[in-house]
Structures are given as C-alpha cells and as structure tokens.
Amino acid sequence: MSTPSGARRLALALYRATLRWARANADVPFSVRAGDVHALAPSLRGTAVALQDATAVRQIARAEFKACMAASGDEAQAAMDRGLEALRLLNTGYAAQLAEMRALRQERGDRSGVRFSFGYRGVVYGWDRVCERDADWLKAMNVQNAQQPFYYCLPDETDTQRLFGGVRITKYVAQENMEPLTDCRIVHRALNSYFDAYSAALGRYIPSRKLQYEYPDLYNAEDSAPVGDDANILAQRDPEPPAAQEGPQPSFEAGRDFASP
C-alpha cells in the first residue's frame, strides 16, 4: 500500500466485510476446510480453530486484521491479498455450499409423507423423498416401489453380526420395510459422528447440529445425555454366535431392517 493510513483503511474494510459475511451465515453449520484456514491466516497455524461454522471465518478475519496492522511493505500487501482471497472464497465456493444446505433444509422442512425421523434401530440419519439409487441397485435389491421415502440408517452392530454374519456400516431402507420400536438404543461405531445425545423421554437419539439444520424438527430434551458407549464398539461384549438349529434356517429379505422411534 502507498501509505500506512491507506493500508489500515483497506484492512479495516476487509475485516468488516468478512465479519458481515460471518454474521449473515452464522445460522448454517457449514464446514470450513483446514487448508483454507491455514492459507488465509498463517498466524493461526497451531491454533485450535472450529471448522464447523462461521466461527472459523471470524477467527480468520481477526487474525488477518492484526497482521495487516502490524505489517508493512510486502508483508502488508501479502496480508491484503489474503483478505481479498478470503472474500473471494467465501462468496464463491462457500456461498454455493451454504445455498445447497439452505435448499436441503427448505425441502426437508416439509415432512409430509415421511413417516420416520431420527432414532431408529438402525438409527435414521437422513432420508430421500424417493429412492435415489440407480436401476441396477433397484434390481439387485428387488425394490418394487422406488417412489416412497428411503432412509439412511446406522444398523445396530450386534443385530447385523447375528443376522448377516458381519458389520454393516450403513443401510438404505425403504419406508415400507421399517417398523417402529419403543425406546431402543443401538450400538454403532459411527454413532457419535451423527448424533450428540440420547433422550429416553423422546425415545430417540439427538442428531448433531449439522443434521438438525438439514432436517428441521423439534429436538429439545431435558434428559438428553451423551451417546457414550453406544458409539464405542470396543466397550461392548462380542455378540455370542447363535445356537445351532435343526431344519431349514430362516432367510432375511434384502433391505429389511428394524427400526425404533
């Protein structure tokens, strides 16, 4: 910059523009790439930065404003360039990410025709209004009706060991193949990646802030408690093998899962 006062004015303008962007999008729990944080604010390397929402954007703005104020010459110009690049990224790639999340929230706010929500065995962590798999998958799974809600589920690992002989990390289940159960917890190694707590009063797991944003509903529960060992498969006993049975063995229909409310 030509003068210290000019540099400070531009630094302040960039700082304010970035903070306005952060405030305008504080409601959306979007993800910020760690690489972007380090590239746009080198002074934050080695500093804990929240990457799940606009908090990271505010941290970048404050760190770079201080850098601009303390630097001069080429260093000040480099800080200015980082500020301009930050605004470019925020208003292109990240703006598109937020627009997509807002669109999903608006679509999924209409729950007409969708019978189930979070809290099933396996636990539901997402849904499509109709099946989004291709024709080959529909044929392989013998799906007769693709025009119904399909659910993304984390199946209980003990159940899948017993029924299928091994762990199934996720299942994609038709609504017609689900049945509600009462206040039933599951064990799944990825549970705490999608859910923050469990409420016995609601009989359901409480989804993460990101899922709550994408699937708006009422999630408040006074008795909510961390998922704890439900998400730690190493803390659970290995399932006992089923007792040998004589005669023909029962078969399990592809896609048939068990669900709890």
N, C-alpha and C positions, 0 to 999 in steps of 0.2 A: 504494500500500500504506500501511497505517496506521503502521507502524514500519519503520525500516531493517532490524532483525533479521528481521521478518516477510517483507520483500521478499527478503532473502538466502535464507531457508529455502525460499520458493516457487521462486526462481530455481534453487537447487540441486536441488530436486525435479524441475523441468522438465528441467534439464540431464541428470540421471541417467536419467530416463525416456527421453529422446531417445537417449542413448548406449546404453541397453539395447536399444532398437529397432534401432539400427545394428548392434550386435554380433549380435543374433538373425538378422539378414538379410544379414550380411557375405558369405555364400556365393553370393548371387544378383547377377549383374552387370546390375542394372536401371538404367534411365536416369532421371536427375533433371532436371526442367525448369529451365533457367537462370532463367526468370521467377520460379519459386518460390524459388530461392536468394536472388535479389535482394530479393524481397518479405519473406522471413522473416529475412534477415540483411543489412540495408542496408550494414553496415560491410564486407561482402565485395565490394561493387561495385569493379571494377577489379582484383580479386584473382583469380588463376588458381584455378579450382575444378574438381576432377574430377567430371564429371557422369554417369559410367558405373556407379557403385556406391555403397555406403554411406559412402564417404569424404566425399562432399558433406554427408551428414547429420551426420557427426561435426564437420565444419568449421562448419556452421550452429550446432550445439549449443555449441561452444566460443566462437564469436564472440558469440552472444547471451548466454551466461553472463557474459562480460566486460562486455557492455553493461549488463546488469542490475546488476552490482556497481558500475559507475562512475556510473550514472544515479541520479536522484532525482525525486520528484514525478511529473509527467505523463510524462516520458521513461521512468522506470522502469516505469510502468504500461503504456506502449506496448510496451516490451520484453517484459513479461509476456504481453501479448496475443499478440505474435508467437510466443512459445514455445507457448502453448496452441493457436494456429492450426497451428503446425508439427506438433504431436502429432495434431491432428485430420486433417490431410492424410495423414500417414504411416499412420494407422490406417484410412483410408477408401480414397482413390484409389490410393495407392501399395501398400497392402496387397493390393488387388484385382489390381494389376499383377503383384506377386510371386506371388500364388496362381496366376495364369494361367501364369506362367513355370514354376513348380514342377509344375503339372499337365502341361504340354508335355514337360518333362524326364522325368517318370514314364512318359508314354505312349511317348516316343521312345526310352526306355531299352530297350524291348522291340523288338529289331531282327529278330525272326523274320519271314521272308518278304520282307524288304527286302534286296535283293542289293547295292546300291551305296551308297557313302558319299562323303565329301568327296574331291575330287581327280580330277575328270573333265574332259574336253575337249568341250564346256564343263564347267567345274568345278561340281560339285554343291554348292549352299549351303543346301539344305533339301529336305524331301520330305513328301508326304502319303501315308498308307497306301492311300488310294483317291483317284481324281480328284475334285477339289473345284470343278471348273468346271461351269457350267450347261449345260442341254440344247442351247442354241444353239451354244455353243463346241464341244461334243462333235460336233454335226452338221457344223459348218464344218471341223473338223479330221479328220473321218471316223474318229473314235475308235470302235473296235468293242468294246473291253473297258475299261470305266471302273473295274472292280473289281480294280485292281492298283496298286502304288505308282507315283506320279508324282513327278518330280524337278524342282526349281528349279535351273536351270543358267545360268552365265555362259558363253556360247559364245565361242570364240576369234574375235577380230575379223577376223583375216586370212581365216579359213575362211568367215565369213559374207559378207565382201566378195566372195570368189571364188564362193561357191555361190548367194547370194541377191542380190548386187549392192549390198549395203549392210550397215551395222552392225545387229546385233540385240543389244540390251542384255541381255535375258534370254529364256530359253526354258523351257517347261513340257513335260516329256518323259516319255512312258510308259516303264516299265521294259523292256518288250519291244522298244523301239526304241533301246536302248543297248548298246554293246559295249565291253568293257574294252580299254585300250591300255596300253603299258608305259612308265613314267617319261616322261611327256609334259607339258611346260609349255605354257601358253597366254598370250595377250596380251589383256587386257581392262581398260578404263579404270576399272572399279569394283572390280577385284580386291582392292585393299588396304582396301576398305570391309568386306570379309567375311573376309579371310584375313590372317594376320600373317606367315607364313613359308612356305617350301617345303622339303621334305625329299626329297633324291634317294634316300636309303636306303629310305624308305617309299613313294617314288613318288607323293607326294601333297602338296597344299597343307595347311598347318596353319591351321584356322579361328580366328577371333577368340575371345576369352574368352566372349563372349555366345553364340556359336554352339556352343562347346564345352559350355556349360552346357545349352543347349536340346537338343543331340544328344550325350549322353554316349558316349564311346568312348575308346580309348587313342590319345593324340595326341603322346606324348613322343617326341622325336627328337633325338639328339645333334648331327646335322648340319644342323638347321633354320637357314635363312638368310632374311633379308627378301625379300619378293617382288620388290623392286627394279623394274627396267624392265618387268617383266611387266605392271605396273599403270600404266605411263606410255606411253600410245599415241603421244605426241609423240616418244618416243625410238625408235620403231620406223620402219623404212622403209615407205613406202606399198606395199601389195601390187601386184605387176605384173598388168596385165589378162591374162586367159587368152588363149592363142593362138587365132586363128580356126580353126574346124574345119569341114570339109565334111560334108554329110549331116545327118541328124536329130541333134539335141542331146539329151543325157540329161536326164530330169526328176528332181526330188527330191521325195520323199514328204513331205507336211506332217508336222512333228513328228519326222522322222528326224534324229537328232543323233549325233555321235561322242563317245565317252567314253574317258577314261583312268582307271587305278585311283587 
